[in-house]
Amino acid sequence: MKIRNSAKAIIIDDNCVLLTKNEDRDGYFYLFPGGGQEHGETLQQTLIRECREEVGKKVTYESYFIFVSTLENIMNSRLSMGMCIKLSFILRARSLATK
């Protein structure tokens, strides 16, 4: 069974929380930016890359706190079973600079 890490960023900037707006057939929903960790990548690198990809911003931070938010079964594209460990990081953003 394969295990995949997923990093989610809980970014607080100027007393606001950054979320992505998404849509599926049931309507709109909001998520924390983040996604799957690539081979050889640290979780911090995953967070920075995913924030750049999903919200178009480079995130820098002073400190973070990590916790496991969920552990769930996933099905990959080959229909084999795996586990996804979702790790959430609470970040106090130093800046949300443009790319």
Secondary structure, DSSP 8 states (H G I E B T S, - for coil): -EEEEEEEEEEEETTEE--EEEEETTEEEEE-SEEE--TT--HHHHHHHHHHHHHSEEEEEEEEEEEEEEEEEEE-TT--EEEEEEEEEEEEEEEEEE-
